[in-house]
């Protein structure tokens, strides 16, 4: 028989700064997130950072089984005592070191991601795109704006290109700081990443593409002639249809793909 569920309000747990803990407590936004995910009973779902279980409980009301990854041992213990093992598979681990491929295919990722690991974790999910059906994540609003940014805008950068080369990125809605305890000083936003599958641009060398994108945005004021000096000559840039005097933020995802493939 199930024990009493962890309470979204905290139940005596003190948020730990080293884990970037801000717990979602607003029922309205909890319901909106679950509705956006719209899980089916047999979905293969993994929740990153369940914390006090604000989403865990509502998800288990609609799922036969849920996998969670929680780095905080105290919170993991609370979850283990609150839900039966045959319904909740608990991994006490750092999500940045977790092998998501071990959970099988058609994986649906959910998470209220701590701000300090959001970008590294998104890059990690990009590496596992082949096993993902989708990822619905809540992050700092500024990060979501960078994820979905268009070329030639201030928010467009390495994260934008890396994710948009693999996923359709949708910004769903904003979650104000007051929806959390403790309340962060910034707003959050929920985004959905859906793998492009057959629409994904073909890359001859994934690592080269990643190096080019990283170098292009390493120093935003540099022209591509200078930023990519060790990777491409002016002649090679021009041959790929890229102006050597342009800056990285002016190139579309397709431009970066074309350049990377031309340099293989």
N, C-alpha and C positions, 0 to 999 in steps of 0.2 A: 504494500500500500504506500502511496506517495506521501512523503513528509510535507510539511508546510513549505510553500514556495518562498524563495528569497524575495524580500520586499524591495520594490524599486526605489523607495526612499532612502535606503541605506542599511537599516536594521542593525546599527552599531558599527558598521564598517567605515573606517576613516579612509577617504580617497588618498591614494599614494601618488605623489608628484612624479616619482621616478618612472611610473608606468603611464603617466599622462591620463589619469583616471578622471573623467567627467561623466557621470551616470545620467542617462536619459530617464526622466521621470514623468514627463508630460504625456498623459494618456492619449491626447489628441494626435500627437506626432508618432507615438508608438503605433497607433492604429493606421495612420497614413502610410507608414513604412511597410507594415505587414500587408496592407492592401496593395501597395505598389509591387511587392514581391509576388503576391497572389500564389502562395505555394499549394501544390497538389499533394495528397497523402503520400505518394510514393516517390516524390522528388528527392534527389540526392543533395542535401543542403548541409553546408558547413557555416557556422557562425564564428567569426573571429572576434575575440574579446567580448564574451557575453556579459562579463561583469556581474551585476546584481540580478541578471535574468530578465530585464525589462522586455526584451524581444523574445527570449528563450521560451517563456511560458506561452505567449500567444502563438508562437510558431508551432510548439508541440500540440496545441489544440487543433492544428490543421495538418500536422505531419505524423506519419507513423514512427519516424525515427529522425533524430537530429544529431549531427556531429558538432562539437564546439572545441575551440582552441583558446585556452585561457592561461596566461603567463603567471598570474597571481595565485599562489598556492592556497591562500585562505579563501579566495573567491571560488576556486576550483572545488575545494572541500565543501563549501556551502551548496554548490550546484549538485555535487555528487550525492549529498544527503537529501536533496530536495526532489530529485527525479530518478526513477528506476533505470538501472544500467541497460536494460533491454530497449529503452527508448532514447536515452541520452548517452552517446559515446563521447567521453571526455578525454581530451589530450591536454595535459598540463605542459605547455611548451611555448616557446617564442615563435610567433607566426612567421617571422623573418627567416627562421631556420627550418620551417616545416615543409615537408614534401607533399604538396597538394595532389600530385599525381597518384600518391598512395591511396587516395580516397575513391579512385575509380573515375569513370567518365561521366559526361553530362552533368558536371558539378555546378551547383548554384552556390555562390559565395555571398555571404551577408556580413556586414560588419560596421560597427561604430568605431572607426579607426582612430587611435591616438594621433594627435597632430604630428608628433615627433617622428613617427615611423610611416606616415602616409605615403610619401613619395617612394621610398624604398620598397614598401609593400606593393604598391601599384606596379612598379617595375617587375617585381617577382611574379605577380599575377599575369603580367604580359608574357612572361616566359612559359606560363602554363596554359596559354590560351587554348591549346588543342583539347584540353580536358574540361574546359568550361562551357556551360550553357550561357551563363551570365553572371555578373557580379553587381550587387546593389550595395553601395557603400556610402557611409556618411563621413564627411571630412570637413575640415575647415573650408569655409565658403571660398576663400581665395584660391585654394587648391583645386576645387571643382571648376572655378572659372578658368584656371590654367589648363585643366584637362580638356575643356570644351572649346578653347580659344581658337579663333580663325587667324590665318596669316596676316601680318602687318598690323597686329594689335599688341598692346603692351603686355598682355597675359600670355601670348603665344611663345612657346619655348620648347625645350627638350622634352618635357613631360607631354605636351600637346602632341608633338610629332610621333613620339614613341607609342603612345596609346592609340592615336587615330590611325596609325598604320596597321593596327591589329583589331581595333574595336570601333563599333558605333558608340559614341559617347553622348549620353543624354543627361542633362541637368534636370532633375525632377522638381525639387522644391527646397526652400530655405527653412532651416530650423533655428530659431533664435536662441541665444545663449541662456535665456531664462528657462528653457525647457530641460536644463541639466542641473544636477547638483554634484559638486559645486558648480556654479555658473561660470563658464569661461568668458573672457572679455571680448570674444569674437563670435560671430554667427557661424553656423555650420550649414551644409547643404547636402542633399542626397543626390547621388548620381548612379546611373546604370551603365554598365559596360557590357556590350553584346559582341562576341567575336564576329568578324566579317566573313569568316569561312571562305566560300568560293570568290567573294568580292575582295578578299584581301590582296593587296598588291604583292606581286612575286618579287622576292629578294634573292639575288644570287648568293649573297654573303651577308648573313644577319649581323655578324660581328662588325664587319666593315660599315654597314649602315649605322649601327649604334655609335661607332667611333666618329663618323662624319657628323652625325647629329649632335653629339656631345661637344665636338670641337667647334661647330658652327655657333653654338650658344654659350661657349665657355667664356667669352668676352664679347658681349653683345654689340659693342661699338666697333669691333673689328670687321673689316670687309672679309668676304670669303677668300679673297686672294691671300690675306694674311692668316685668317683663322684656320684655313685648310692647307697651309703651306707644306706641311709634311705628308699630306695625303693626296693632294692633287695639284698639278701645275696649272698655270693660267690657260694654257692650250687645252688641257683636259677639261677644265671647267667650261670653256667656250664650246668645245666639241659636244658636251652634254647639254648645251643650250642654257648654261648658267653664266650670268654676267659676273666676272671676277670682282667688280666693284660693288656688288650687292651685299647686303647683310643677311644673316641667317633668318631673321624674322620675316623677311619678304618672300621666302621660298615656301611653296605648298608642300604637303606630304608627298604628292606625286613628283615634285621636283627633286626632293631628297632621294626618293626611290630611284628615279632615273639616273641621278648622279652616281649613287652607290653602285648600280648595276653597270654603269659605263666604266667604272674604275676596277672592276674585277678582272 
